[in-house]
Amino acid sequence: MATFTVPRSQLLSADKMAELRHEAKDQYYQSHVLDLAIDDVTLEDFIDDYIEDYYRLRAASTRSSRITRKKL
């Protein structure tokens, strides 16, 4: 698994991490029940990927809002 780094200023609170882990577990189990393509993915890998995606979306959102402000 690749290493994903986040600047200290963007670290999530323990409550937000717990919320994201819970959301990821729900999606993981729902995907298994629905027999979607989660074949060889472990629960912990799925949760890690889910949280990494959250950070990436948040970073992309921050970048796009900076670009929008510069244009104004």
N, C-alpha and C positions, 0 to 999 in steps of 0.2 A: 504494500500500500504506500502511496506517495505521502510525503510530509506536507502538511498545510500549515503555513504560519500566518498569524494575525497580529497586527500591531497591538501593543498593550492597551493603547487608548480605545481600541475597538472590541476589547474582550466583553463577553456577555456576562450578565449577573448569573449567580447560581440558580435563581428562580427561572430565568429565561432558558438556561441550559436544560433544566429539568423539564420545562414545557416542551422544548424542541425534541428531547429524547422521547417523551411521551407521544408526541405527534408522529415521530418516526416509527416507534413501535406499533402504533395503530395502523399506519400505512403498510408496514411490513406484514403484519398479521392479516390485514384485509387483502393484500396482494396474494398471500398464500391461500387464503380461503377462496379467492376468485381464480386461483391458479394462473396468475399472470407470470411474466418472465422474470422470476427472481430465483431461478434454479439453484445456483451454487453460492449464493450470497448469504453470509452469516448475519445474524441480527446485529451484532456489534459493528460490522462493516457497513451495513445499511444505515445504522444510526450515525456513524461517522460521516458517511457520504451526505446524508441529509443535513447535518449541521454545517459541513463544508459548503454545500450549495446555498444554505441560508446566508453564510458569510459572504459568498461571492455575489449573491443577489443584492445584499445590503451594500457592498462596496460598489457595485455597478450603479446602484441607485444614487449613491453619494456622488459618484463621478458625474453622472448625467445631470444632477441638480446643480453641480458646480458649473458645468458647461452652460446650462440654461441661464444661470445668474450672470455669467460673463457676457452673454449675448445681450442681456437687458441692459 
